[in-house]
Amino acid sequence: MNDATYKRPAELLQRLIQFDTTNPPGNEAEIMAYINGLLTKAGISTQILSKAPNRPNLIARLPGRGEAPPLLLQGHVDVVTTQGQAWQVPPFEGRLVDGYVWGRGALDMKGGVAMMLAAVLRTQAEGLTPPGDILLAILSDEEAGSDMGAKFLVEEHPDLFQGVRYAIGEFGGFTLYVEGKRFYPIQVTEKQICWMKATVRGPAGHGSRPIRGGAIAKLGELLLKLDRHRLPAHITPVPRQMFETMAEALGGPTGMTMRQLLQPHLTDNILDMMGDRARLFDAMLHNTVSPTILHGSDKINVIPAEVSVELDGRLLPGQTPEDMLRELRAIVGEDVTLEVLRHDPGPDAPDMGWFDDLARVLKELDPEGIPLPYLQVGVTDARFFARLGIQTYGFLPLKLPPDFDFASTIHAANERVPVEAIEFGAEAIYRAIQRMPRG
């Protein structure tokens, strides 16, 4: 690529996809070297910081006028596995097919990194000095907990982020279509990790003499209870604002349905009526638990006395592990031992001070679009930067066609993104840089 790389963010994305950074093991060193080369060639100062060999993080700084606090752009370049998936094209070739860039990471989140890089390189190439410093952090290890990436930097190099109040990161700005209207959810907060283990016990024995009602049977009952029952509904501030905005824009029966979601005694019934669409909204309104890993006997001829299941629990903002255990206990009963394995606290109540400016950027680029505040039901590196008082906005805008299922394409086979959407997002981030908050 030549010095006009920033003019072709989709080509930049193709190149990033060609680095296999499947995590584990990650092996982000080569892609970091490539990105470092682009930045240093453009005259932007960089530094590399690593907790472990071959797991580096890149920090670049573009000086500003000193009229605003530094703005952080942060994104990760590791990706999830493609194992067991049937792809129509190879996942690490970055092919351009029918106007889409295909490959693992096209959406999560090499596409976002390409957009950020394009915006920073453009700012430098055009000789524009932003109001404050631009701090670009290209991170490792987000898909496996961030121990080598954002967590490492926040814990061991917090001075790098001194003065930063706002950040742009994943995951928001994609289009959400409801009743023909185009909404742009901007992530302002996210749920919390609350991983747990549930254990049940019963008599052990030889596999040749079946035991009825033993630990395995109790585990089956536990899994059925989790499958059939939601945890209680909670209406937190960001989903409330999101659904109220949608209700006002949609009006009529659909708008009424959105408002009914905000009444806890009606929430679950309305979600059941909404069908597949409810999957997007359900987790915004509940603490959730997903069984993921089973542990039982390690010998086929031994009936175990103890079996357990690991649970991927996600807490709403403001909720605690104690809240989760209390709600879970009401469903699974007293005979189940519950243990919290890991809790990553999420950001505090969001600082919405930059939201309106980001919304205006989207309205300029798409006058028919409707920006919304959004609660991310997963977790991102924002939870670590929040420890330093940094408010991250999930702002990687993608103007997508109505038939593109964004949520189902992430982490799945045939991950891809329209070229026009990447160009849209790069322009949006460039404009956001020029409107850094002064306060």
C-alpha positions in Angstrom: 0.0 0.0 0.0 1.2 3.6 -0.7 0.8 6.7 1.5 -2.8 7.1 0.6 -3.8 4.0 2.6 -6.3 6.0 4.6 -8.3 6.5 1.4 -9.0 2.8 1.1 -10.0 1.5 4.5 -11.5 -1.7 3.0 -8.2 -2.6 1.4 -6.5 -2.0 4.8 -9.0 -4.4 6.3 -8.3 -7.0 3.7 -4.6 -6.9 4.7 -5.4 -7.1 8.4 -7.6 -10.2 7.9 -4.7 -12.0 6.2 -2.8 -12.1 9.6 -4.1 -15.2 11.4 -4.5 -13.9 15.0 -6.8 -16.6 16.3 -6.8 -16.5 20.1 -5.6 -18.7 21.5 -2.7 -18.4 20.9 -3.2 -14.9 19.4 0.3 -14.4 17.9 -0.4 -10.7 17.3 3.3 -9.7 16.8 3.2 -9.8 13.0 0.1 -7.7 12.6 1.4 -5.2 15.2 4.6 -4.9 13.2 2.6 -4.2 10.0 0.5 -1.5 11.7 3.5 0.0 13.3 5.1 0.3 9.9 2.1 2.2 8.6 2.1 4.6 11.5 5.8 5.3 11.6 6.0 5.8 7.9 3.3 8.4 8.3 5.4 10.2 10.9 3.4 9.1 13.9 5.3 8.1 17.1 4.6 4.7 18.5 5.7 2.3 21.3 5.3 -1.4 21.8 4.4 -2.8 25.2 4.2 -6.6 25.9 3.4 -8.7 28.9 4.4 -11.9 27.1 6.5 -12.7 24.0 4.5 -12.5 20.7 1.6 -10.7 22.5 2.4 -7.0 22.0 0.2 -3.9 22.2 0.9 -0.8 20.2 0.4 2.7 21.4 0.6 5.7 19.0 0.2 9.3 19.8 -0.8 12.1 17.4 -0.2 15.5 19.1 -3.0 18.0 19.3 -3.3 21.7 20.0 -3.7 21.2 23.8 -7.2 22.7 23.8 -8.8 19.4 24.8 -8.0 16.3 26.9 -6.5 13.4 24.9 -9.0 11.1 23.0 -8.4 7.4 23.1 -9.2 5.1 20.1 -8.8 1.5 21.2 -9.3 -1.7 19.3 -8.1 -5.3 19.4 -6.7 -7.4 16.6 -7.1 -10.9 18.0 -10.0 -13.0 16.7 -12.0 -16.0 17.7 -11.6 -19.5 16.2 -13.0 -20.7 12.9 -12.7 -24.3 13.9 -15.6 -26.4 12.9 -17.2 -23.7 10.7 -18.0 -24.2 7.1 -16.9 -21.0 5.2 -17.7 -20.2 1.6 -14.3 -18.5 1.2 -11.1 -19.1 3.3 -11.4 -17.1 6.5 -7.9 -15.6 6.4 -7.6 -14.4 2.8 -9.5 -11.2 3.1 -11.2 -11.7 -0.2 -13.4 -9.0 -1.8 -16.6 -10.7 -3.1 -19.7 -8.9 -4.4 -18.9 -5.7 -2.6 -18.1 -7.4 0.8 -14.8 -8.0 2.5 -14.9 -11.6 3.8 -12.9 -13.0 6.6 -12.5 -13.6 10.4 -12.4 -10.3 12.1 -14.2 -8.3 9.4 -16.7 -7.2 12.0 -15.0 -8.1 15.3 -13.0 -6.1 15.2 -10.4 -5.7 12.5 -13.0 -3.8 10.6 -13.1 -1.3 13.4 -9.3 -1.1 13.7 -9.1 -0.4 9.9 -11.6 2.4 10.3 -9.6 3.9 13.2 -6.3 3.6 11.4 -7.7 5.2 8.3 -9.1 8.1 10.4 -5.8 8.7 12.2 -3.7 8.4 9.1 -6.0 10.8 7.3 -5.7 13.3 10.1 -1.9 13.1 9.8 -1.8 13.2 6.0 -4.1 16.2 5.7 -2.0 18.1 8.2 -4.9 18.6 10.6 -4.0 19.2 14.3 -6.9 18.0 16.5 -8.0 19.9 19.6 -6.2 17.4 21.8 -3.8 14.5 21.4 -5.1 11.3 19.7 -4.0 8.2 21.5 -4.4 5.0 19.4 -4.2 1.7 21.3 -4.0 -1.5 19.2 -4.6 -4.3 21.6 -4.0 -8.0 22.0 -6.0 -10.7 23.8 -9.5 -9.2 24.0 -11.2 -12.4 22.9 -9.6 -14.3 25.8 -10.0 -11.9 28.7 -7.5 -9.1 27.9 -4.9 -10.2 30.4 -2.2 -9.6 27.8 -3.9 -6.5 26.4 -6.1 -3.8 28.0 -5.9 -5.3 31.5 -2.1 -5.3 31.3 -1.9 -1.7 30.1 -4.4 -0.4 32.6 -2.7 -2.1 35.5 0.9 -1.7 34.6 1.0 1.4 32.4 -1.8 3.7 33.6 0.3 6.8 33.0 -0.1 6.3 29.2 -3.8 7.3 29.6 -3.3 10.3 31.9 -5.9 13.0 31.2 -8.1 10.8 28.9 -11.8 11.2 29.6 -13.4 9.7 26.5 -12.6 6.8 24.2 -13.9 5.2 21.0 -14.0 1.4 20.9 -16.3 -1.5 20.1 -19.2 -2.2 19.8 -21.8 0.1 18.4 -22.9 2.3 15.6 -24.1 -0.5 13.4 -27.6 -0.2 11.9 -30.6 -1.8 13.5 -33.7 -1.9 11.4 -37.2 -2.0 13.0 -40.4 -1.5 11.0 -38.4 0.0 8.1 -36.6 2.6 10.3 -32.9 2.7 10.6 -31.5 3.1 14.1 -27.8 3.5 15.2 -27.2 2.1 18.7 -24.1 3.8 20.2 -22.7 1.7 23.1 -22.4 3.7 26.3 -22.2 0.9 28.9 -22.0 -2.9 29.1 -22.8 -5.8 31.2 -20.4 -7.4 33.7 -18.8 -10.9 33.6 -20.0 -13.1 36.5 -18.8 -16.6 35.7 -20.0 -19.3 38.1 -19.9 -23.0 38.8 -23.0 -25.0 39.9 -22.3 -28.4 41.5 -24.7 -31.2 42.4 -24.0 -34.4 44.3 -25.3 -37.9 44.7 -24.2 -41.5 45.4 -21.3 -42.9 43.3 -21.3 -46.4 41.9 -20.3 -48.8 39.1 -21.6 -48.0 35.7 -23.1 -51.5 35.4 -25.6 -50.7 38.2 -27.6 -47.6 37.3 -28.4 -45.1 40.0 -31.8 -43.3 39.6 -31.9 -39.7 40.8 -28.2 -39.4 41.2 -25.9 -36.5 40.5 -26.3 -36.7 36.7 -30.0 -36.7 36.9 -29.9 -33.7 39.2 -27.7 -31.9 36.7 -30.3 -32.6 34.0 -33.0 -31.1 36.2 -30.8 -28.1 36.8 -30.2 -27.5 33.1 -33.9 -27.8 32.3 -34.7 -25.2 35.0 -32.1 -22.8 33.5 -33.6 -23.4 30.1 -37.2 -22.8 31.1 -36.9 -19.8 33.4 -35.6 -16.3 33.0 -34.1 -14.4 35.8 -36.2 -11.4 36.9 -36.5 -8.4 34.6 -34.7 -5.2 35.5 -35.1 -1.9 33.6 -31.9 0.0 33.8 -31.4 3.6 32.6 -29.7 3.0 29.2 -32.2 0.4 27.9 -35.0 2.6 29.2 -33.8 5.6 27.1 -33.1 3.3 24.1 -36.6 1.8 24.1 -38.3 5.1 24.8 -36.5 6.7 21.8 -37.5 3.7 19.6 -41.1 3.9 20.7 -41.3 7.6 19.9 -39.8 7.1 16.5 -42.0 4.1 15.6 -45.3 5.1 17.1 -48.4 2.9 16.7 -48.6 -0.7 18.0 -44.9 -1.3 17.7 -44.1 1.8 19.7 -46.6 0.7 22.3 -44.9 -2.7 22.4 -41.5 -1.1 23.0 -43.0 0.9 26.0 -44.5 -2.2 27.4 -41.1 -3.8 27.5 -40.2 -1.2 30.2 -42.9 -2.5 32.6 -41.3 -5.4 34.5 -44.5 -7.2 35.1 -45.1 -7.3 31.3 -41.5 -7.6 30.0 -41.3 -11.4 29.7 -44.7 -11.8 28.1 -43.8 -9.1 25.5 -40.5 -10.8 24.8 -42.2 -14.1 24.2 -44.6 -12.4 21.8 -41.7 -10.9 19.8 -40.2 -14.1 18.6 -36.6 -14.1 17.3 -36.3 -10.3 17.6 -36.5 -10.8 21.4 -33.0 -12.3 21.4 -31.5 -8.8 20.9 -33.5 -7.2 23.7 -33.9 -10.0 26.2 -30.3 -9.8 27.6 -30.6 -6.0 28.0 -33.4 -6.5 30.5 -32.2 -9.4 32.6 -29.2 -10.8 34.3 -28.4 -13.9 32.2 -26.8 -17.4 32.7 -25.7 -19.7 29.9 -24.4 -23.2 30.8 -21.2 -23.8 28.8 -18.8 -26.4 30.4 -19.8 -29.7 32.0 -17.6 -31.7 34.4 -18.4 -35.3 35.5 -16.7 -38.6 35.7 -13.4 -39.1 34.0 -14.1 -42.9 33.6 -16.9 -44.3 31.5 -17.6 -47.1 34.0 -17.9 -44.8 37.1 -21.0 -43.0 38.1 -19.8 -39.8 39.6 -20.7 -38.6 43.1 -20.3 -35.0 42.0 -21.0 -33.2 38.7 -20.8 -29.5 37.8 -21.6 -27.1 35.1 -19.8 -23.8 34.5 -22.1 -20.9 33.8 -21.4 -17.8 31.8 -23.3 -15.2 33.8 -23.7 -11.6 32.8 -24.8 -8.9 35.2 -26.6 -5.7 34.3 -25.0 -2.4 35.4 -25.6 -1.8 39.1 -26.1 -5.5 39.9 -23.7 -7.5 42.0 -22.7 -11.2 42.2 -24.8 -11.5 45.3 -27.8 -10.4 43.3 -27.0 -13.0 40.7 -26.7 -15.8 43.3 -29.9 -14.8 45.0 -31.9 -14.8 41.7 -30.3 -18.0 40.5 -30.9 -19.7 43.8 -34.7 -19.0 43.5 -34.7 -21.0 40.2 -32.3 -23.9 40.9 -33.1 -24.6 44.6 -31.1 -25.2 47.7 -29.5 -28.5 46.7 -27.2 -26.9 44.2 -23.8 -25.4 45.3 -23.1 -22.1 43.6 -19.7 -20.6 43.3 -18.5 -17.4 41.6 -15.4 -18.0 39.5 -14.8 -14.6 38.1 -16.4 -11.2 38.4 -15.2 -8.3 36.2 -17.0 -5.2 37.3 -18.4 -3.1 34.5 -18.3 0.7 34.0 -20.3 2.9 36.3 -23.2 5.0 35.2 -22.2 6.3 31.7 -20.9 9.8 31.1 -23.1 10.9 28.3 -21.2 14.2 27.7 -20.0 13.3 24.2 -23.1 11.3 23.1 -24.9 14.2 21.3 -21.8 15.1 19.2 -21.4 11.5 18.1 -25.1 11.3 17.3 -24.8 14.5 15.2 -22.0 12.9 13.2 -24.3 10.0 12.3 -27.2 12.3 11.5 -24.9 14.2 9.1 -23.9 11.0 7.3 -27.3 9.5 7.4 -30.1 12.1 7.9 -32.7 9.3 8.2 -30.8 7.4 10.8 -31.8 7.6 14.5 -29.0 7.3 17.1 -29.7 5.5 20.3 -27.8 4.8 23.6 -27.0 1.1 23.8 -26.2 -1.4 26.5 -23.8 -4.0 25.2 -24.8 -7.4 26.5 -21.3 -8.8 26.1 -18.1 -7.2 27.5 -15.3 -5.2 25.8 -12.1 -3.7 26.8 -14.1 -0.7 28.0 -14.4 -2.3 31.4 -10.7 -2.0 32.0 -10.4 1.6 30.8 -13.3 2.5 33.0 -11.1 1.8 36.0 -9.1 4.9 34.9 -12.3 7.0 34.7 -12.5 6.7 30.9 -15.9 6.6 29.3 -15.8 4.4 26.1 -18.4 4.9 23.4 -18.9 1.9 21.2 -18.7 3.9 17.9 -17.7 1.9 14.9 -20.5 3.1 12.6 -21.6 0.7 9.8 -24.4 1.6 7.5 -25.6 -1.9 6.6 -28.3 -3.1 4.2 -31.6 -4.2 5.8 -31.1 -7.9 4.9 -27.7 -8.1 6.7 -27.9 -9.9 10.0 -25.1 -8.2 11.9 -25.5 -10.0 15.3 -25.6 -13.5 13.7 -22.6 -12.8 11.5 -20.1 -11.9 14.3 -18.0 -14.9 15.4 -19.8 -17.1 12.8 -18.8 -18.6 9.5 -18.8 -16.2 6.5 -18.1 -13.1 8.6 -18.1 -10.2 6.2 -18.7 -6.5 5.9 -19.8 -4.2 3.0 -17.0 -2.1 1.6 -19.3 0.9 1.7 -20.0 0.3 5.4 -16.3 0.4 6.2 -15.9 3.7 4.3 -18.9 5.1 6.1 -17.4 4.2 9.5 -13.9 5.6 8.7 -15.5 8.9 7.7 -17.6 9.0 10.9 -14.6 8.4 13.1 -12.6 11.0 11.3 -15.4 13.6 11.9 -15.6 12.5 15.5 -11.9 13.2 16.0 -12.4 16.8 14.8 -15.1 17.2 17.5 -13.2 16.1 20.5 -14.9 17.4 23.7 -13.1 20.4 25.1 -14.1 19.8 28.7 
